[in-house]
Amino acid sequence: MEKYFNLKESLKINKHSIILIVSLIFVFFIIIVLFNLYFLIHQKANNLDTDNVVTIEIPKGANFKEIVQTLDKNNLIKDRWKFILTAKLLRKTRNIQAGKFKIKGGINYVSLVYHLANAAILQKRITIPEGLELTEIAKIFEEKLEIPADSFLLNIDNTAKFDIYYKSVKSIEGFLFPDTYYFSEDAKAEDVIQKMVNNFKKNISVDLIWDAEEKGMTVNELITLASIIQGEVIYDSEMSKVASVYYNRLNKNMRLQADPTIQYIIPGPDRLLKRSELRTDSEYNTYMHRGLPPGPINNPGLNAILAAIHPDTTDFIYFVATGDGHHTFSKTLVEHNHAKNKLKQFRKAMKDSLKNLKSEQVKNDTITSR
C-alpha cells in the first residue's frame, strides 16, 4: 500500500513537472514571437522615401509565393524572408487579397502585411443617377472601368442569371438601382449588374412588392410605371401627383401619352418631340397604344418606385410643364389646353428674350471693334 502511494505521489510530481516544462516552452515561444515582431515593427520593409506611394496589383488566384515576387519586383520589400516570417508569425499568408493597392514607402514589415491583408482594395467611386437607360449606364462603365458597353447589352434579357425571379420581368432594364457604388478596376459587366440588382432587392422589399400586387400590378408593371414617372419629373415632390394622373388614365382606359416612352424609342438624347415622332410605330408608343409599355424605359430611383406604389388620390387626368421644371395639373381638357397655352407663351417669351440678348451682344461687339 505504501508503495502504491509513493507511485501516486511520484506521478503527481511528474505531471506537474511536465506542465511546468510545457508552460515554460510556450512562454519562451511567445517571447521569441514577440521579440521578432518587435524587431520587424521597427525595421523598414523597403528603402523608398516615405513620401513615395507605389500602386501594385495582385492578380486573382495569385499564391503567397507570387505575391512575395510582386512585392520584390516593385521594390516594396528588401528582404523576402523577413516578409515571409512576418506573414507567418501573424498568420496572414492566406489573407492577402487580390486587387490594386497603394503602399507607402518606408512602411515596416508588420504594417505592410496587415495593410495587404486588411486594407480596402483600390476602388473607383461611380455614381449612377436616377432615370438612366441601360445603354447610358453601360457608357459610364465603359468610360470609368473600360468595360465594353456591348457586354452589358448581351446580358439584357438574362434575368435568371442575376437572380431576378419575378415571373413578369423579361429584362434587367429597370432593375439597375441608381446609387453611388465602389467597384474594383478589374470588375466585369456581370459583377456590376449583379451588384446593382442586389441593391434593387435590398431597397425594394417584399412588403413593397406586396403593396403593388394588392393594386393588381406585377413587378414589371410597377417598375415600368415608376420609370415613366422618373422620366417625366424633375422634382421628387411631384412624383406621387404624376403617378395619380397615370393611374386615373389607366382606370379610364385612356392612353398615357407619356413623352418619355417616345424618347426611349428615338435615338439620341432627350429633346422636344416632333408631331411626326408621336406616330412612331412601336409598342412603347403610349400615344398609339393603351396601357403600359412592355417594360421599363429607364432605371428609376426609390422615390419614383414609392410614388408608383403609393400615388396621391386626385381627380387629375392631365399635366403639362410650366417651363421651370414643375407641372400644371388639370381635371378637364379645357383647363389642360389653357395650361398648354401658358407654356407656349412662356417658351415664346424665353425665345424672344434670348434673341434680344444675342442682338444686344452683336451690337456691343460691333461698337467694341470700331
Secondary structure as the mmCIF struct_conf table of DSSP 4:
data_model
#
loop_
_struct_conf.conf_type_id
_struct_conf.id
_struct_conf.beg_label_comp_id
_struct_conf.beg_label_asym_id
_struct_conf.beg_label_seq_id
_struct_conf.end_label_comp_id
_struct_conf.end_label_asym_id
_struct_conf.end_label_seq_id
HELX_RH_AL_P HELX_RH_AL_P1 GLU A 2 ILE A 41
TURN_TY1_P TURN_TY1_P1 HIS A 42 HIS A 42
BEND BEND1 GLN A 43 GLN A 43
STRN STRN1 LYS A 44 LYS A 44
BEND BEND2 ALA A 45 ALA A 45
BEND BEND3 LEU A 48 LEU A 48
TURN_TY1_P TURN_TY1_P2 THR A 50 ASP A 51
STRN STRN2 VAL A 53 ILE A 58
TURN_TY1_P TURN_TY1_P3 LYS A 60 GLY A 61
HELX_RH_AL_P HELX_RH_AL_P2 PHE A 64 LYS A 73
TURN_TY1_P TURN_TY1_P4 ASN A 74 ASN A 75
BEND BEND4 LYS A 78 LYS A 78
HELX_RH_AL_P HELX_RH_AL_P3 ARG A 80 LEU A 89
TURN_TY1_P TURN_TY1_P5 LEU A 90 ARG A 91
TURN_TY1_P TURN_TY1_P6 THR A 93 ASN A 95
HELX_LH_PP_P HELX_LH_PP_P1 ILE A 96 GLN A 97
BEND BEND5 ALA A 98 ALA A 98
STRN STRN3 GLY A 99 LYS A 104
TURN_TY1_P TURN_TY1_P7 GLY A 105 GLY A 106
STRN STRN4 ASN A 108 ASN A 108
HELX_RH_AL_P HELX_RH_AL_P4 TYR A 109 ASN A 118
BEND BEND6 ALA A 119 ALA A 119
HELX_LH_PP_P HELX_LH_PP_P2 ALA A 120 LEU A 122
STRN STRN5 GLN A 123 THR A 127
TURN_TY1_P TURN_TY1_P8 GLU A 130 GLY A 131
STRN STRN6 LEU A 132 LEU A 132
HELX_RH_AL_P HELX_RH_AL_P5 LEU A 134 LEU A 145
HELX_RH_AL_P HELX_RH_AL_P6 ALA A 149 LEU A 153
TURN_TY1_P TURN_TY1_P9 LEU A 154 ASP A 157
TURN_TY1_P TURN_TY1_P10 THR A 159 THR A 159
HELX_RH_3T_P HELX_RH_3T_P1 ALA A 160 PHE A 162
TURN_TY1_P TURN_TY1_P11 ASP A 163 ASP A 163
TURN_TY1_P TURN_TY1_P12 LYS A 167 SER A 168
BEND BEND7 ILE A 172 ILE A 172
TURN_TY1_P TURN_TY1_P13 GLU A 173 GLY A 174
BEND BEND8 LEU A 176 LEU A 176
BEND BEND9 ASP A 179 ASP A 179
STRN STRN7 THR A 180 SER A 184
TURN_TY1_P TURN_TY1_P14 GLU A 185 ASP A 186
HELX_RH_AL_P HELX_RH_AL_P7 ALA A 189 ASN A 203
BEND BEND10 ILE A 204 ILE A 204
HELX_RH_AL_P HELX_RH_AL_P8 VAL A 206 GLU A 214
TURN_TY1_P TURN_TY1_P15 LYS A 215 GLY A 216
HELX_RH_AL_P HELX_RH_AL_P9 VAL A 219 GLU A 232
BEND BEND11 ILE A 234 TYR A 235
HELX_RH_3T_P HELX_RH_3T_P2 ASP A 236 GLU A 238
HELX_RH_AL_P HELX_RH_AL_P10 MET A 239 ASN A 251
TURN_TY1_P TURN_TY1_P16 LYS A 252 ASN A 253
HELX_RH_AL_P HELX_RH_AL_P11 ASP A 259 ILE A 265
BEND BEND12 ILE A 266 PRO A 269
HELX_LH_PP_P HELX_LH_PP_P3 LEU A 272 LYS A 274
HELX_RH_3T_P HELX_RH_3T_P3 ARG A 275 ARG A 279
TURN_TY1_P TURN_TY1_P17 GLU A 283 TYR A 284
TURN_TY1_P TURN_TY1_P18 THR A 286 MET A 288
BEND BEND13 HIS A 289 HIS A 289
BEND BEND14 GLY A 291 GLY A 291
BEND BEND15 PRO A 294 GLY A 295
BEND BEND16 ILE A 297 ASN A 298
STRN STRN8 ASN A 299 ASN A 299
HELX_RH_AL_P HELX_RH_AL_P12 LEU A 302 ILE A 309
BEND BEND17 HIS A 310 HIS A 310
STRN STRN9 TYR A 318 ALA A 321
BEND BEND18 GLY A 323 GLY A 325
STRN STRN10 HIS A 327 SER A 330
BEND BEND19 LYS A 331 THR A 332
HELX_RH_AL_P HELX_RH_AL_P13 LEU A 333 SER A 369
#
